[in-house]
Amino acid sequence: MAQVEGRANETESAVKNAWQMKAMDANRYATKKTIAQGMLDIALLTANASQLKYILQVGEQHQFYKLMLILISLSIVMQILSGVLSLSLSLLRDCRMHQPEFHQSANVINHVRTGFAFFTTMVNLFISAFDSRLPPIQGDILNDVN
C-alpha cells in the first residue's frame, strides 16, 4: 500500500511540475514582446530615414517628390512622438502609478500612443504605394517587350 501511495505522489508531483513548466511566464512574454516591438520601431525609423535620403538625393525629378517628402517627414515625426509618449508612460508607471489619480492620464497616453502607431502605419502604407523604386508589375514588363 505504501508503494502505491509513493507512486501516486511521484506521478502527481511529475504532473504538477510539467504543468508549471508549460505555464506561460507573463513577465518573460511581456519583456520579449517589448523588445521585439522596439526592434520593429527602430527598423521602421531606419527605413524611413533611408527613404528620406533617397527622396532628397533624387530631388524634384521624383514624380511625387513633395508628397513623399511630406509623408516621410510626417511618419518620422509621429514615430518620435510615439517614442516620447512611451517614455513618459514608462516614467509615469515607475513613479506614480501607485496613485489612483494617475491611472486616467496613463490610459489617455496609452490610447494616444496607439493612435500614433496606427496613423504611422497608414502613412507608411501610402509611402510604399508612391515609392517609385519598387519593381514594375509583371504585366508592365510584358507590355514593354512587345
Secondary structure, 3 states (H helix, E strand, C coil): CHHHHHHHHHHHHHHHHHHHHHCCCHHHHHHHHHHHHHHHHHHHHHHHHHHHHHHHHHHHHCCCHHHHHHHHHHHHHHHHHHHHHHHHHHHHHHHHCCCHHHHHHHHHHHHHHHHHHHHHHHHHHHHHHHCCCCCCCHHHHHHHHC
